[in-house]
Amino acid sequence: MASDPVIAKTKVHIRQAVEKDAQIVCDLLADLVRTLRDAPPCGSTLETIRHHGFGDKRQFEALIAEAEGTPAGLVLYFYTYSTWRGCLGVYVQDLHVVERFRGHGLGRRLLADAARRGRADGCTHLRLSVDPGNEAALTFYEAVGLEPRRDETICQAAGEAFRHLAEDGR
């Protein structure tokens, strides 16, 4: 792929999102949903992003990549605790690079920055989940050193099942 001077490494800036970036985070998440086949609508709103990402009890961190002032990508992550490892880890909830900025290592840089920040806070590993049908993402993650786990399956309770568990699952 030909080099695009707009996203040359020296022209891309990755920075911590701050409260005034809540709309940019929402816009990048909406762009992510548009790129996924059969994705349900994104439940995050400007208000929930502000509350959970920038409120009194911050639940996630977000890094925004900008190419000459234009939002080009996002990594949204939080720390988890692994009882098996006895340490903290970085869990990447969302990684997205705007289509016109893809193919130049920006996704790798966003992941690396999240990992670097986690490592500085004592994290020892990075995890994420990916739709098994998203071959492009699987190929990318393997290329940057993430290994698919075959020894575990993600289970969840959501919607009515979660409500039922929370109310009646005693």
Summary of the structure (lengths in Angstrom):
residues: 170
radius of gyration: 17.0
end to end distance: 56.5
largest distance: 59.0
contacts: 418
relative contact order: 0.13
helix: 40%
strand: 25%
